[in-house]
Amino acid sequence: MITLQQGDITKVKVDAIVNAANSSLLGGGGVDGAIHRAGGNAILEACVKIRNKQGSCKTGEAVITTGGNLPAKFVIHTVGPVWNGGNNNEPQLLENAYRNSLQLAVDNNLQSVAFPNISTGIYHFPKEIAADIAVTAAKDFLMKHPEMDITFVCFDKENYDLYNALL
Ligand code: AR6
């Protein structure tokens, strides 16, 4: 099942929300900043532990932490690509970010996952291409895992309208 809503992902009560993080995992602006602010220090502490163990999180990969004070139980931190013209594997890396986040949810026996529009803010990925990649990745994943509930949480109306047309 795929659900679409417009709003703030930090308010969404699902098993895991996905964070559009950077490879440092130490927080930043945009949705990353909002998630760390709303979820509290437990999330950052968990990120620091992961970094100490594995180093940074590569683009397209994902890690999981507690949701801290969020209504969501967990946060899956993934790193989308910075848009750099489109000939630097950006589409594949964005698809990897969605797919690896969903796989990590399944590996942790989670059923409901909410995504922001990864890479379409500070990382400047064109929204229309990104929406197509996100929806295609979600539909592909649901073929193998029909029990999953995937929600797209769009912050801005432009993204909401793009997803609405695709879904
Ligand atoms: N809920 C849902 N979506 C949000 C929220 C929110 N509270 N706040 C922003 N968005 P961005 P990126 C949307 O810039 O492009 C950070 O500094 C926003 O409108 O958060 O992947 C990281 O640390 C946009 O559609 O992430 C990285 O350094 C989408 O979330 C870098 O930004 C993603 O925008 C990652 O850049």
Backbone and ligand atoms as CSV (ligand in chain L), in Angstrom:
chain,resi,resn,atom,element,x,y,z
A,1,MET,N,N,0.831,-1.200,0.000
A,1,MET,CA,C,0.000,0.000,0.000
A,1,MET,C,C,0.873,1.260,0.000
A,2,ILE,N,N,0.520,2.219,-0.804
A,2,ILE,CA,C,1.237,3.503,-0.835
A,2,ILE,C,C,0.260,4.613,-0.453
A,3,THR,N,N,0.670,5.442,0.499
A,3,THR,CA,C,-0.158,6.563,0.945
A,3,THR,C,C,0.616,7.861,0.695
A,4,LEU,N,N,-0.136,8.902,0.407
A,4,LEU,CA,C,0.487,10.206,0.161
A,4,LEU,C,C,-0.087,11.223,1.130
A,5,GLN,N,N,0.772,12.040,1.723
A,5,GLN,CA,C,0.255,13.146,2.521
A,5,GLN,C,C,1.200,14.341,2.445
A,6,GLN,N,N,0.640,15.500,2.734
A,6,GLN,CA,C,1.468,16.707,2.771
A,6,GLN,C,C,1.622,17.123,4.219
A,7,GLY,N,N,2.839,17.445,4.647
A,7,GLY,CA,C,3.029,17.883,6.021
A,7,GLY,C,C,4.431,17.637,6.533
A,8,ASP,N,N,4.506,17.563,7.865
A,8,ASP,CA,C,5.780,17.455,8.578
A,8,ASP,C,C,5.998,15.995,8.979
A,9,ILE,N,N,7.061,15.401,8.483
A,9,ILE,CA,C,7.288,13.968,8.717
A,9,ILE,C,C,7.586,13.665,10.193
A,10,THR,N,N,8.025,14.653,10.947
A,10,THR,CA,C,8.332,14.390,12.366
A,10,THR,C,C,7.060,14.115,13.180
A,11,LYS,N,N,5.895,14.396,12.586
A,11,LYS,CA,C,4.623,14.178,13.294
A,11,LYS,C,C,3.978,12.841,12.922
A,12,VAL,N,N,4.615,12.104,12.021
A,12,VAL,CA,C,3.970,10.918,11.458
A,12,VAL,C,C,4.263,9.683,12.302
A,13,LYS,N,N,3.178,8.974,12.666
A,13,LYS,CA,C,3.313,7.804,13.536
A,13,LYS,C,C,3.342,6.531,12.696
A,14,VAL,N,N,4.542,6.084,12.407
A,14,VAL,CA,C,4.756,4.842,11.649
A,14,VAL,C,C,5.889,4.085,12.350
A,15,ASP,N,N,6.187,2.894,11.875
A,15,ASP,CA,C,7.296,2.150,12.493
A,15,ASP,C,C,8.603,2.922,12.307
A,16,ALA,N,N,8.828,3.438,11.103
A,16,ALA,CA,C,10.062,4.204,10.867
A,16,ALA,C,C,9.811,5.347,9.898
A,17,ILE,N,N,10.362,6.513,10.232
A,17,ILE,CA,C,10.437,7.582,9.233
A,17,ILE,C,C,11.863,7.570,8.685
A,18,VAL,N,N,11.982,8.008,7.439
A,18,VAL,CA,C,13.300,8.052,6.803
A,18,VAL,C,C,13.816,9.482,6.870
A,19,ASN,N,N,15.090,9.597,7.181
A,19,ASN,CA,C,15.753,10.897,7.238
A,19,ASN,C,C,16.627,11.086,6.003
A,20,ALA,N,N,16.514,12.257,5.368
A,20,ALA,CA,C,17.427,12.619,4.266
A,20,ALA,C,C,18.679,13.203,4.902
A,21,ALA,N,N,19.579,12.305,5.292
A,21,ALA,CA,C,20.765,12.691,6.061
A,21,ALA,C,C,21.927,13.027,5.133
A,22,ASN,N,N,23.077,13.291,5.713
A,22,ASN,CA,C,24.324,13.377,4.931
A,22,ASN,C,C,25.265,12.312,5.459
A,23,SER,N,N,26.367,12.089,4.767
A,23,SER,CA,C,27.178,10.921,5.116
A,23,SER,C,C,27.839,11.029,6.483
A,24,SER,N,N,27.893,12.222,7.047
A,24,SER,CA,C,28.464,12.336,8.402
A,24,SER,C,C,27.543,11.736,9.456
A,25,LEU,N,N,26.252,11.691,9.161
A,25,LEU,CA,C,25.202,11.225,10.089
A,25,LEU,C,C,25.070,12.120,11.330
A,26,LEU,N,N,25.700,13.275,11.303
A,26,LEU,CA,C,25.707,14.097,12.521
A,26,LEU,C,C,24.701,15.241,12.484
A,27,GLY,N,N,23.738,15.153,11.570
A,27,GLY,CA,C,22.693,16.170,11.509
A,27,GLY,C,C,23.017,17.241,10.498
A,28,GLY,N,N,22.048,18.116,10.257
A,28,GLY,CA,C,22.204,19.179,9.273
A,28,GLY,C,C,20.954,20.026,9.239
A,29,GLY,N,N,20.658,20.598,8.077
A,29,GLY,CA,C,19.459,21.427,7.943
A,29,GLY,C,C,18.298,20.611,7.407
A,30,GLY,N,N,17.311,21.284,6.839
A,30,GLY,CA,C,16.180,20.613,6.201
A,30,GLY,C,C,15.484,19.621,7.114
A,31,VAL,N,N,15.068,18.532,6.513
A,31,VAL,CA,C,14.319,17.528,7.270
A,31,VAL,C,C,15.226,16.857,8.311
A,32,ASP,N,N,16.503,16.762,8.028
A,32,ASP,CA,C,17.479,16.201,8.972
A,32,ASP,C,C,17.478,17.009,10.274
A,33,GLY,N,N,17.558,18.318,10.141
A,33,GLY,CA,C,17.532,19.187,11.321
A,33,GLY,C,C,16.224,19.040,12.081
A,34,ALA,N,N,15.119,18.986,11.343
A,34,ALA,CA,C,13.793,18.877,11.981
A,34,ALA,C,C,13.674,17.564,12.759
A,35,ILE,N,N,14.182,16.473,12.181
A,35,ILE,CA,C,14.085,15.163,12.844
A,35,ILE,C,C,14.937,15.139,14.124
A,36,HIS,N,N,16.151,15.658,14.035
A,36,HIS,CA,C,17.006,15.669,15.241
A,36,HIS,C,C,16.421,16.587,16.320
A,37,ARG,N,N,15.855,17.714,15.915
A,37,ARG,CA,C,15.243,18.626,16.902
A,37,ARG,C,C,14.064,17.963,17.593
A,38,ALA,N,N,13.191,17.361,16.798
A,38,ALA,CA,C,11.962,16.782,17.366
A,38,ALA,C,C,12.245,15.473,18.103
A,39,GLY,N,N,13.245,14.720,17.658
A,39,GLY,CA,C,13.502,13.395,18.244
A,39,GLY,C,C,14.409,13.421,19.457
A,40,GLY,N,N,15.168,14.514,19.590
A,40,GLY,CA,C,16.032,14.652,20.761
A,40,GLY,C,C,17.381,13.978,20.609
A,41,ASN,N,N,18.150,14.057,21.682
A,41,ASN,CA,C,19.559,13.675,21.651
A,41,ASN,C,C,19.805,12.181,21.467
A,42,ALA,N,N,18.810,11.365,21.782
A,42,ALA,CA,C,18.999,9.909,21.657
A,42,ALA,C,C,19.330,9.529,20.218
A,43,ILE,N,N,18.777,10.271,19.263
A,43,ILE,CA,C,19.032,9.953,17.851
A,43,ILE,C,C,20.486,10.267,17.508
A,44,LEU,N,N,20.949,11.429,17.927
A,44,LEU,CA,C,22.341,11.803,17.629
A,44,LEU,C,C,23.320,10.836,18.307
A,45,GLU,N,N,23.014,10.473,19.547
A,45,GLU,CA,C,23.884,9.517,20.251
A,45,GLU,C,C,23.976,8.198,19.489
A,46,ALA,N,N,22.853,7.739,18.979
A,46,ALA,CA,C,22.844,6.477,18.213
A,46,ALA,C,C,23.625,6.637,16.907
A,47,CYS,N,N,23.511,7.818,16.283
A,47,CYS,CA,C,24.258,8.067,15.042
A,47,CYS,C,C,25.762,8.074,15.309
A,48,VAL,N,N,26.161,8.676,16.407
A,48,VAL,CA,C,27.588,8.731,16.753
A,48,VAL,C,C,28.122,7.311,16.958
A,49,LYS,N,N,27.327,6.468,17.619
A,49,LYS,CA,C,27.750,5.063,17.831
A,49,LYS,C,C,27.947,4.352,16.492
A,50,ILE,N,N,27.028,4.571,15.569
A,50,ILE,CA,C,27.141,3.921,14.252
A,50,ILE,C,C,28.398,4.405,13.540
A,51,ARG,N,N,28.629,5.702,13.599
A,51,ARG,CA,C,29.831,6.272,12.960
A,51,ARG,C,C,31.106,5.694,13.551
A,52,ASN,N,N,31.115,5.552,14.871
A,52,ASN,CA,C,32.310,5.008,15.522
A,52,ASN,C,C,32.564,3.568,15.089
A,53,LYS,N,N,31.482,2.872,14.754
A,53,LYS,CA,C,31.591,1.465,14.362
A,53,LYS,C,C,31.942,1.320,12.876
A,54,GLN,N,N,31.215,2.031,12.027
A,54,GLN,CA,C,31.361,1.786,10.577
A,54,GLN,C,C,31.900,2.969,9.791
A,55,GLY,N,N,32.121,4.088,10.452
A,55,GLY,CA,C,32.522,5.279,9.709
A,55,GLY,C,C,31.303,5.951,9.101
A,56,SER,N,N,31.507,6.697,8.032
A,56,SER,CA,C,30.393,7.465,7.475
A,56,SER,C,C,29.423,6.548,6.726
A,57,CYS,N,N,28.281,7.110,6.374
A,57,CYS,CA,C,27.265,6.366,5.617
A,57,CYS,C,C,27.376,6.814,4.164
A,58,LYS,N,N,27.669,5.886,3.262
A,58,LYS,CA,C,27.873,6.267,1.862
A,58,LYS,C,C,26.564,6.659,1.185
A,59,THR,N,N,26.669,7.435,0.141
A,59,THR,CA,C,25.491,7.837,-0.629
A,59,THR,C,C,24.758,6.593,-1.132
A,60,GLY,N,N,23.450,6.590,-0.920
A,60,GLY,CA,C,22.627,5.458,-1.355
A,60,GLY,C,C,22.464,4.382,-0.289
A,61,GLU,N,N,23.238,4.467,0.792
A,61,GLU,CA,C,23.120,3.470,1.855
A,61,GLU,C,C,22.245,3.995,2.992
A,62,ALA,N,N,21.939,3.140,3.961
A,62,ALA,CA,C,21.028,3.512,5.044
A,62,ALA,C,C,21.420,2.835,6.343
A,63,VAL,N,N,21.141,3.523,7.445
A,63,VAL,CA,C,21.345,2.952,8.785
A,63,VAL,C,C,20.094,3.255,9.616
A,64,ILE,N,N,19.938,2.536,10.721
A,64,ILE,CA,C,18.724,2.704,11.528
A,64,ILE,C,C,19.070,3.059,12.971
A,65,THR,N,N,18.285,3.968,13.547
A,65,THR,CA,C,18.429,4.325,14.966
A,65,THR,C,C,17.048,4.367,15.617
A,66,THR,N,N,17.071,4.551,16.903
A,66,THR,CA,C,15.850,4.825,17.654
A,66,THR,C,C,15.143,6.068,17.082
A,67,GLY,N,N,13.858,6.184,17.348
A,67,GLY,CA,C,13.121,7.392,17.002
A,67,GLY,C,C,13.136,8.413,18.135
A,68,GLY,N,N,13.789,8.076,19.241
A,68,GLY,CA,C,13.843,9.023,20.363
A,68,GLY,C,C,12.448,9.469,20.773
A,69,ASN,N,N,12.244,10.779,20.837
A,69,ASN,CA,C,10.945,11.326,21.255
A,69,ASN,C,C,9.920,11.440,20.128
A,70,LEU,N,N,10.259,10.947,18.967
A,70,LEU,CA,C,9.316,11.045,17.836
A,70,LEU,C,C,8.160,10.059,18.015
A,71,PRO,N,N,7.024,10.327,17.352
A,71,PRO,CA,C,5.966,9.313,17.349
A,71,PRO,C,C,6.387,8.037,16.610
A,72,ALA,N,N,7.315,8.154,15.654
A,72,ALA,CA,C,7.831,6.961,14.964
A,72,ALA,C,C,8.802,6.226,15.875
A,73,LYS,N,N,8.781,4.884,15.804
A,73,LYS,CA,C,9.655,4.107,16.693
A,73,LYS,C,C,11.125,4.205,16.278
A,74,PHE,N,N,11.355,4.260,14.979
A,74,PHE,CA,C,12.729,4.265,14.472
A,74,PHE,C,C,12.915,5.369,13.435
A,75,VAL,N,N,14.175,5.729,13.230
A,75,VAL,CA,C,14.544,6.596,12.112
A,75,VAL,C,C,15.537,5.822,11.245
A,76,ILE,N,N,15.232,5.756,9.963
A,76,ILE,CA,C,16.174,5.184,8.993
A,76,ILE,C,C,16.856,6.365,8.315
A,77,HIS,N,N,18.156,6.467,8.502
A,77,HIS,CA,C,18.914,7.584,7.936
A,77,HIS,C,C,19.518,7.123,6.627
A,78,THR,N,N,19.161,7.789,5.553
A,78,THR,CA,C,19.762,7.448,4.275
A,78,THR,C,C,20.378,8.701,3.677
A,79,VAL,N,N,21.313,8.505,2.778
A,79,VAL,CA,C,22.007,9.637,2.171
A,79,VAL,C,C,21.692,9.650,0.683
A,80,GLY,N,N,20.927,10.649,0.271
A,80,GLY,CA,C,20.632,10.798,-1.144
A,80,GLY,C,C,21.801,11.485,-1.850
A,81,PRO,N,N,21.805,11.422,-3.184
A,81,PRO,CA,C,22.882,12.073,-3.929
A,81,PRO,C,C,22.672,13.585,-4.038
A,82,VAL,N,N,23.769,14.313,-4.115
A,82,VAL,CA,C,23.722,15.731,-4.486
A,82,VAL,C,C,23.541,15.766,-6.004
A,83,TRP,N,N,22.574,16.548,-6.496
A,83,TRP,CA,C,22.382,16.663,-7.949
A,83,TRP,C,C,23.527,17.470,-8.528
A,84,ASN,N,N,24.187,16.861,-9.519
A,84,ASN,CA,C,25.343,17.515,-10.100
A,84,ASN,C,C,25.279,17.389,-11.626
A,85,GLY,N,N,24.094,17.716,-12.169
A,85,GLY,CA,C,23.916,17.684,-13.616
A,85,GLY,C,C,23.221,16.441,-14.132
A,86,GLY,N,N,23.276,15.353,-13.391
A,86,GLY,CA,C,22.542,14.148,-13.770
A,86,GLY,C,C,23.375,13.056,-14.416
A,87,ASN,N,N,24.631,13.345,-14.713
A,87,ASN,CA,C,25.477,12.332,-15.349
A,87,ASN,C,C,26.475,11.716,-14.384
A,88,ASN,N,N,26.163,11.824,-13.109
A,88,ASN,CA,C,27.063,11.286,-12.090
A,88,ASN,C,C,26.364,10.209,-11.267
A,89,ASN,N,N,25.545,9.429,-11.986
A,89,ASN,CA,C,24.867,8.297,-11.333
A,89,ASN,C,C,23.813,8.730,-10.314
A,90,GLU,N,N,23.373,9.993,-10.400
A,90,GLU,CA,C,22.421,10.473,-9.399
A,90,GLU,C,C,21.127,9.659,-9.345
A,91,PRO,N,N,20.505,9.331,-10.513
A,91,PRO,CA,C,19.252,8.565,-10.433
A,91,PRO,C,C,19.424,7.209,-9.759
A,92,GLN,N,N,20.487,6.487,-10.112
A,92,GLN,CA,C,20.722,5.171,-9.508
A,92,GLN,C,C,20.966,5.299,-8.001
A,93,LEU,N,N,21.711,6.323,-7.610
A,93,LEU,CA,C,22.008,6.509,-6.189
A,93,LEU,C,C,20.747,6.861,-5.399
A,94,LEU,N,N,19.857,7.640,-6.030
A,94,LEU,CA,C,18.600,7.970,-5.333
A,94,LEU,C,C,17.737,6.714,-5.192
A,95,GLU,N,N,17.682,5.927,-6.259
A,95,GLU,CA,C,16.929,4.667,-6.178
A,95,GLU,C,C,17.506,3.782,-5.074
A,96,ASN,N,N,18.825,3.704,-4.994
A,96,ASN,CA,C,19.471,2.903,-3.940
A,96,ASN,C,C,19.045,3.389,-2.551
A,97,ALA,N,N,18.957,4.711,-2.383
A,97,ALA,CA,C,18.575,5.256,-1.070
A,97,ALA,C,C,17.183,4.762,-0.675
A,98,TYR,N,N,16.241,4.784,-1.625
A,98,TYR,CA,C,14.881,4.297,-1.326
A,98,TYR,C,C,14.896,2.790,-1.076
A,99,ARG,N,N,15.572,2.047,-1.971
A,99,ARG,CA,C,15.542,0.593,-1.873
A,99,ARG,C,C,16.243,0.108,-0.608
A,100,ASN,N,N,17.399,0.666,-0.295
A,100,ASN,CA,C,18.123,0.224,0.896
A,100,ASN,C,C,17.382,0.600,2.179
A,101,SER,N,N,16.686,1.721,2.169
A,101,SER,CA,C,15.880,2.097,3.349
A,101,SER,C,C,14.758,1.089,3.566
A,102,LEU,N,N,14.096,0.719,2.483
A,102,LEU,CA,C,12.989,-0.246,2.601
A,102,LEU,C,C,13.513,-1.618,3.027
A,103,GLN,N,N,14.649,-2.017,2.480
A,103,GLN,CA,C,15.218,-3.313,2.854
A,103,GLN,C,C,15.608,-3.328,4.329
A,104,LEU,N,N,16.159,-2.216,4.798
A,104,LEU,CA,C,16.535,-2.124,6.211
A,104,LEU,C,C,15.292,-2.225,7.109
A,105,ALA,N,N,14.200,-1.646,6.663
A,105,ALA,CA,C,12.936,-1.756,7.415
A,105,ALA,C,C,12.501,-3.221,7.491
A,106,VAL,N,N,12.528,-3.912,6.379
A,106,VAL,CA,C,12.140,-5.328,6.358
A,106,VAL,C,C,13.077,-6.145,7.246
A,107,ASP,N,N,14.369,-5.877,7.156
A,107,ASP,CA,C,15.354,-6.614,7.963
A,107,ASP,C,C,15.095,-6.438,9.461
A,108,ASN,N,N,14.473,-5.318,9.829
A,108,ASN,CA,C,14.175,-5.044,11.232
A,108,ASN,C,C,12.715,-5.342,11.583
A,109,ASN,N,N,12.061,-6.095,10.709
A,109,ASN,CA,C,10.664,-6.510,10.928
A,109,ASN,C,C,9.700,-5.334,11.072
A,110,LEU,N,N,9.969,-4.263,10.362
A,110,LEU,CA,C,9.076,-3.106,10.405
A,110,LEU,C,C,8.125,-3.180,9.214
A,111,GLN,N,N,6.928,-2.638,9.416
A,111,GLN,CA,C,5.925,-2.755,8.354
A,111,GLN,C,C,5.589,-1.418,7.713
A,112,SER,N,N,5.613,-0.339,8.506
A,112,SER,CA,C,5.208,0.958,7.938
A,112,SER,C,C,6.392,1.931,7.932
A,113,VAL,N,N,6.603,2.546,6.781
A,113,VAL,CA,C,7.746,3.438,6.588
A,113,VAL,C,C,7.266,4.706,5.890
A,114,ALA,N,N,7.710,5.860,6.380
A,114,ALA,CA,C,7.364,7.134,5.735
A,114,ALA,C,C,8.623,7.815,5.214
A,115,PHE,N,N,8.549,8.300,3.976
A,115,PHE,CA,C,9.690,8.944,3.319
A,115,PHE,C,C,9.440,10.434,3.095
A,116,PRO,N,N,10.451,11.254,3.301
A,116,PRO,CA,C,10.392,12.626,2.776
A,116,PRO,C,C,10.860,12.564,1.315
A,117,ASN,N,N,10.906,13.685,0.647
A,117,ASN,CA,C,11.324,13.715,-0.761
A,117,ASN,C,C,12.844,13.896,-0.798
A,118,ILE,N,N,13.515,12.764,-0.633
A,118,ILE,CA,C,14.980,12.731,-0.474
A,118,ILE,C,C,15.685,13.465,-1.620
A,119,SER,N,N,16.657,14.260,-1.261
A,119,SER,CA,C,17.553,14.981,-2.200
A,119,SER,C,C,16.923,16.186,-2.901
A,120,THR,N,N,15.615,16.425,-2.698
A,120,THR,CA,C,14.982,17.495,-3.487
A,120,THR,C,C,15.041,18.869,-2.822
A,121,GLY,N,N,15.732,18.957,-1.679
A,121,GLY,CA,C,15.888,20.247,-1.010
A,121,GLY,C,C,17.295,20.780,-1.235
A,122,ILE,N,N,18.079,20.727,-0.185
A,122,ILE,CA,C,19.442,21.254,-0.207
A,122,ILE,C,C,20.291,20.572,-1.291
A,123,TYR,N,N,20.002,19.317,-1.615
A,123,TYR,CA,C,20.774,18.572,-2.611
A,123,TYR,C,C,20.312,18.798,-4.061
A,124,HIS,N,N,19.214,19.585,-4.241
A,124,HIS,CA,C,18.816,20.096,-5.574
A,124,HIS,C,C,18.498,19.066,-6.645
A,125,PHE,N,N,18.094,17.869,-6.262
A,125,PHE,CA,C,17.674,16.886,-7.273
A,125,PHE,C,C,16.354,17.377,-7.879
A,126,PRO,N,N,16.204,17.390,-9.211
A,126,PRO,CA,C,14.947,17.867,-9.801
A,126,PRO,C,C,13.747,17.069,-9.266
A,127,LYS,N,N,12.740,17.798,-8.820
A,127,LYS,CA,C,11.633,17.151,-8.103
A,127,LYS,C,C,10.879,16.137,-8.951
A,128,GLU,N,N,10.695,16.458,-10.216
A,128,GLU,CA,C,9.891,15.575,-11.067
A,128,GLU,C,C,10.590,14.227,-11.280
A,129,ILE,N,N,11.896,14.282,-11.542
A,129,ILE,CA,C,12.651,13.028,-11.748
A,129,ILE,C,C,12.707,12.253,-10.435
A,130,ALA,N,N,12.912,12.979,-9.340
A,130,ALA,CA,C,13.016,12.318,-8.034
A,130,ALA,C,C,11.710,11.623,-7.656
A,131,ALA,N,N,10.580,12.258,-7.938
A,131,ALA,CA,C,9.274,11.668,-7.603
A,131,ALA,C,C,9.071,10.373,-8.383
A,132,ASP,N,N,9.438,10.392,-9.655
A,132,ASP,CA,C,9.298,9.208,-10.500
A,132,ASP,C,C,10.155,8.055,-9.953
A,133,ILE,N,N,11.373,8.362,-9.561
A,133,ILE,CA,C,12.273,7.336,-9.017
A,133,ILE,C,C,11.711,6.773,-7.704
A,134,ALA,N,N,11.216,7.668,-6.849
A,134,ALA,CA,C,10.696,7.235,-5.544
A,134,ALA,C,C,9.477,6.327,-5.707
A,135,VAL,N,N,8.557,6.730,-6.558
A,135,VAL,CA,C,7.322,5.952,-6.741
A,135,VAL,C,C,7.634,4.613,-7.406
A,136,THR,N,N,8.519,4.624,-8.394
A,136,THR,CA,C,8.891,3.365,-9.062
A,136,THR,C,C,9.580,2.417,-8.078
A,137,ALA,N,N,10.488,2.955,-7.272
A,137,ALA,CA,C,11.194,2.114,-6.290
A,137,ALA,C,C,10.206,1.519,-5.284
A,138,ALA,N,N,9.244,2.328,-4.842
A,138,ALA,CA,C,8.255,1.842,-3.872
A,138,ALA,C,C,7.385,0.746,-4.489
A,139,LYS,N,N,6.928,0.965,-5.713
A,139,LYS,CA,C,6.071,-0.032,-6.362
A,139,LYS,C,C,6.836,-1.339,-6.588
A,140,ASP,N,N,8.082,-1.239,-7.027
A,140,ASP,CA,C,8.915,-2.435,-7.225
A,140,ASP,C,C,9.054,-3.206,-5.911
A,141,PHE,N,N,9.330,-2.455,-4.846
A,141,PHE,CA,C,9.541,-3.110,-3.561
A,141,PHE,C,C,8.272,-3.813,-3.077
A,142,LEU,N,N,7.134,-3.169,-3.323
A,142,LEU,CA,C,5.853,-3.734,-2.867
A,142,LEU,C,C,5.501,-5.031,-3.598
A,143,MET,N,N,6.052,-5.228,-4.793
A,143,MET,CA,C,5.798,-6.492,-5.507
A,143,MET,C,C,6.376,-7.662,-4.703
A,144,LYS,N,N,7.552,-7.428,-4.094
A,144,LYS,CA,C,8.189,-8.498,-3.299
A,144,LYS,C,C,7.687,-8.503,-1.855
A,145,HIS,N,N,7.264,-7.338,-1.370
A,145,HIS,CA,C,6.861,-7.207,0.038
A,145,HIS,C,C,5.509,-6.504,0.120
A,146,PRO,N,N,4.444,-7.183,-0.313
A,146,PRO,CA,C,3.120,-6.533,-0.364
A,146,PRO,C,C,2.579,-6.154,1.014
A,147,GLU,N,N,3.196,-6.685,2.067
A,147,GLU,CA,C,2.719,-6.375,3.425
A,147,GLU,C,C,3.169,-4.988,3.894
A,148,MET,N,N,4.093,-4.376,3.174
A,148,MET,CA,C,4.633,-3.085,3.615
A,148,MET,C,C,3.656,-1.931,3.361
A,149,ASP,N,N,3.645,-0.980,4.290
A,149,ASP,CA,C,2.898,0.276,4.115
A,149,ASP,C,C,3.905,1.393,3.896
A,150,ILE,N,N,3.869,2.005,2.732
A,150,ILE,CA,C,4.827,3.069,2.406
A,150,ILE,C,C,4.070,4.386,2.281
A,151,THR,N,N,4.520,5.392,3.039
A,151,THR,CA,C,3.900,6.724,2.966
A,151,THR,C,C,4.913,7.718,2.425
A,152,PHE,N,N,4.492,8.538,1.490
A,152,PHE,CA,C,5.310,9.663,1.044
A,152,PHE,C,C,4.781,10.924,1.718
A,153,VAL,N,N,5.644,11.594,2.462
A,153,VAL,CA,C,5.256,12.822,3.158
A,153,VAL,C,C,5.913,14.001,2.445
A,154,CYS,N,N,5.106,14.735,1.703
A,154,CYS,CA,C,5.619,15.882,0.946
A,154,CYS,C,C,5.461,17.133,1.783
A,155,PHE,N,N,6.507,17.901,1.860
A,155,PHE,CA,C,6.494,19.124,2.661
A,155,PHE,C,C,5.862,20.254,1.856
A,156,ASP,N,N,6.188,20.298,0.573
A,156,ASP,CA,C,5.705,21.396,-0.272
A,156,ASP,C,C,4.653,20.901,-1.249
A,157,LYS,N,N,3.821,21.853,-1.701
A,157,LYS,CA,C,2.711,21.496,-2.579
A,157,LYS,C,C,3.192,21.005,-3.944
A,158,GLU,N,N,4.313,21.542,-4.407
A,158,GLU,CA,C,4.834,21.123,-5.721
A,158,GLU,C,C,5.129,19.619,-5.714
A,159,ASN,N,N,5.808,19.158,-4.694
A,159,ASN,CA,C,6.077,17.727,-4.590
A,159,ASN,C,C,4.784,16.937,-4.415
A,160,TYR,N,N,3.893,17.450,-3.580
A,160,TYR,CA,C,2.620,16.744,-3.363
A,160,TYR,C,C,1.884,16.542,-4.688
A,161,ASP,N,N,1.823,17.588,-5.490
A,161,ASP,CA,C,1.117,17.493,-6.780
A,161,ASP,C,C,1.798,16.501,-7.727
A,162,LEU,N,N,3.131,16.487,-7.722
A,162,LEU,CA,C,3.867,15.538,-8.572
A,162,LEU,C,C,3.565,14.092,-8.165
A,163,TYR,N,N,3.605,13.829,-6.870
A,163,TYR,CA,C,3.330,12.463,-6.389
A,163,TYR,C,C,1.878,12.095,-6.644
A,164,ASN,N,N,0.997,13.048,-6.435
A,164,ASN,CA,C,-0.430,12.784,-6.632
A,164,ASN,C,C,-0.694,12.360,-8.069
A,165,ALA,N,N,-0.036,13.022,-9.005
A,165,ALA,CA,C,-0.220,12.679,-10.429
A,165,ALA,C,C,0.331,11.268,-10.695
A,166,LEU,N,N,1.456,10.928,-10.092
A,166,LEU,CA,C,2.073,9.616,-10.348
A,166,LEU,C,C,1.294,8.472,-9.692
A,167,LEU,N,N,0.659,8.781,-8.564
A,167,LEU,CA,C,-0.036,7.702,-7.828
A,167,LEU,C,C,-1.495,7.617,-8.260
L,1,AR6,N1,N,8.964,17.006,6.925
L,1,AR6,C1,C,8.941,16.507,5.665
L,1,AR6,N2,N,9.707,16.987,4.667
L,1,AR6,C2,C,10.528,18.014,4.960
L,1,AR6,C3,C,10.621,18.589,6.245
L,1,AR6,C4,C,9.792,18.047,7.267
L,1,AR6,N3,N,9.792,18.505,8.523
L,1,AR6,N4,N,11.544,19.610,6.188
L,1,AR6,C5,C,11.992,19.668,4.918
L,1,AR6,N5,N,11.374,18.716,4.166
L,1,AR6,P1,P,16.364,18.448,2.534
L,1,AR6,P2,P,18.218,16.858,0.884
L,1,AR6,C6,C,11.533,18.369,2.745
L,1,AR6,O1,O,17.023,19.710,2.155
L,1,AR6,O2,O,17.857,17.649,-0.313
L,1,AR6,C7,C,20.557,18.363,5.256
L,1,AR6,O3,O,21.386,19.416,5.699
L,1,AR6,C8,C,12.098,19.423,1.819
L,1,AR6,O4,O,11.076,20.349,1.449
L,1,AR6,O5,O,15.960,18.228,3.931
L,1,AR6,O6,O,18.231,15.365,0.774
L,1,AR6,C9,C,21.255,17.016,5.384
L,1,AR6,O7,O,22.057,16.948,6.537
L,1,AR6,C10,C,12.553,18.586,0.645
L,1,AR6,O8,O,11.456,18.302,-0.230
L,1,AR6,O9,O,17.291,17.153,2.154
L,1,AR6,C11,C,22.061,16.953,4.132
L,1,AR6,O10,O,23.279,17.660,4.278
L,1,AR6,C12,C,12.961,17.263,1.303
L,1,AR6,O11,O,12.465,17.317,2.639
L,1,AR6,C13,C,21.188,17.657,3.107
L,1,AR6,O12,O,20.351,18.521,3.869
L,1,AR6,C14,C,14.464,17.052,1.339
L,1,AR6,O13,O,15.110,18.277,1.576
L,1,AR6,C15,C,20.302,16.685,2.393
L,1,AR6,O14,O,19.628,17.372,1.361
